[in-house]
Amino acid sequence: MSHKNCFEALDKTLKDVMSKQDVANKIFGGKVVVFGGDFRQILPVVPRAGCSDIVHASICSSYVWDYCQFLTLTKNMRLQQGRDNTSSNELAEFLKLILNVGDCKICEPNDGLVEIEIPRELLISNFEDPIKAIVDSTYPNFRDNFQDVGYLQGKAILASTIEVVEKINHYVLDMIPGNIILTLIYIYAHNFQQQIFIMLVLLMY
């Protein structure tokens, strides 16, 4: 989520652009601006800031918020992807749980601070290596399907820190047959007159 200063700067810029028109004093210079987002997702990143500072940096703390009209999406598209009834029902229950957590409806009534008990059927138990366990659970038969784009697109592993992400990436890369070659590629962008260096990991089969 962007800092509220971004939206306020856009508002002032559009008002300045439309200064010779009758709508110069309207929000965003009279232009229709569409925002999309979810407050259950990541809030604005404010370095070394406390909770109140981060909330104050969000768009809901801006004067722009008073002019917003809210449209809520009600159809869950994840349930419309042709799954069988059993998997669709399981996914629906899981998504309902996630929404209840986001809306603080778990263990009601509560004062906003509550311990959430994760259903046992959602937990991975009886493992020695947690990285191996979550990869095997999320990507079963990975070695046989790692070249299948649809197999990879339909799954994801979320991690809490960059360090965990790196461990998972290294573990998965070690599972792929072939030699890993680090190649430095030089790219010159004529339109932007920028020189970009990119380090790529090439898998040679």
N, C-alpha and C positions, 0 to 999 in steps of 0.2 A: 504494500500500500504506500502511496506517495505521501510526502509531507504536505500539510495543509498550505504551506507557503507556495507550493507549486500551483495549486488551484487559484489562490489569491493573486499570484503574479499573472496567470492567464487572464483572470478577470480584469485586472488593471490594464493589461496590454490590449485586450479587445475593446475596452472602453476608450482607450487612447486612439485606436484605429478608427473607431466609429464616432469620434468626437464631433464630426461635422454633421452627423445625422441626428434625428430626433430621439434615437434610442441610446444616446451616449451615456445616460445615467442609469440604464437598466443593467441588470446583472449580466456579465459576459457581453456587454455591448448589444444586448438584444439577440444574441446568437443562441441557438439551442445546442447544449453540450450534454452528451450522454456519458455517464459514468457507469462502470461495472465493477463489482467487487463483492467481497464477503468479509464481514468483520470477524468471522471465525478464523480467517486466515491471518497471515502475518501483519502486524501493525507496523507503522512507520519505524524505521531504525534510527534511533537517536543515541549517539555514542555517550556512554557514561551517564545516562539519564535514568531517573526513577520511573515508577509506574505512572504517576500523575503527569510527569513531563511527556511521556510517550502518548498517553491518552490526549493530552492537550495539543499534541502535534498532528492528530488525526483530523480528517475533514469534518467530522461531526462537531469539532470544537471551533470551526470556522464560521464566519458570517455567511459563507456560501451555502452552508447546510440549511439555512432557513428558507432558501429558495428552491430546494430540491423537491421533486415529486418522485415518490417511491413506487416502483413496480417490482413485484416479487415473483420469482420463478417458482412454479408449483409442481411441474412435472419432472420427475427424476429420470433423466435420459439413460442412466446406467441400467435401469430396469427394462429398457426397451430394445435391448440388443439381442433378442432371439434366444435367451437362455431357457432351459427347461423350467418347469414350475417349481421343482425342488430348489434349484440353485437361486432362482429369482426370489423365492420366499426367504431363503437364508440371507441373501443380500439385502432384502428389504428390512429384515430384523436388524442386521448390522448397521445399516444406514440410519435406522430409527434410533439406535443406541447412540451413534455419533451425534445426531442432531440434539438428542436429549442432553448429552454432555455439554454441547456448545450453548444450549439454552439454559443451562443450570437447572434442569428438571430432574436430575438424578438425586435420589435420596431426599426428596422434598418432605417437609419443609427444611430449609437450610439457610445459613447466613452468608452464603457465597464461598464458604470454606468447608469442603467435604472430601472424604476419602472415597474414591470410586473403585468398586470391586469389578474387575474385568471378568466376564463369564469364562469359565474353565475351558469351554469348547473353542475359545479364541486364542488360548495360550498354547505355546509350543513347550512341551515338557519332555523329560527323560532324554536329555542331551548332554554331551560332554563339551563340544565346541559350539558356542552360540552362533558364530558366523556361519559355520557349515549347516547348522540346523535351520536357520532362517532362509539360507539360499536354497537348500534342498526342499523346504516347504513351499517357497514361492516359485521356484523354477525346477520342478521335478523333471528328471531326464534331460538336464541342461545340455549335456554333451551331444545328445542326439538332435537337439532342436535349436541350438544357439544361432544357426544361420537362417532360421525361420523368423521373418520380420513380424508376422502376426503374433507369434509366441512371445516375443520380447515386448511388443507394444502393449499387450494386454495385462502386463504385470509390472509391479514396481516395489522397491524396498525403501522405506523411509527411515532415516537415521537422525539421531539427535545432535550429532557433532560431525565436523569434517573428518576427524580422526577415524570415526567408525566407518564413514563413507569410504575412506581410503583403504581400510582393512577389507571391506567387502569387495571393492573394485579389484584389489590385488588377488583376493581369493578366487574371484570369478575369472580373471585373466589367466590365472594359473590352470584353470580347468579347460581352457581353450587350446586345442592342439596347434602346434606351429611355433615358429620363433618370433619373439617380440623384437622389433627394430625401432629404435628412436631416431626420427628423422627431423632435421631442422629445415623448414620450408620458408622461403622468402617470397612475400607477395607484395606487389606494388599496385596500389589503387590509383588509377589515373584521375578518376573523377574527384577524389577527395585529397589527392596529393599527400597520401599517407603511406608510410612504410610500416608493414606489420610483420612481425615474426611469430610463427605459430609452431609449437612443438606437438607433433602428432605421434600417436602410437599405431604403428602399422603391424597387422598380424599377417605373417606370411604362411600360407597353407601349402 
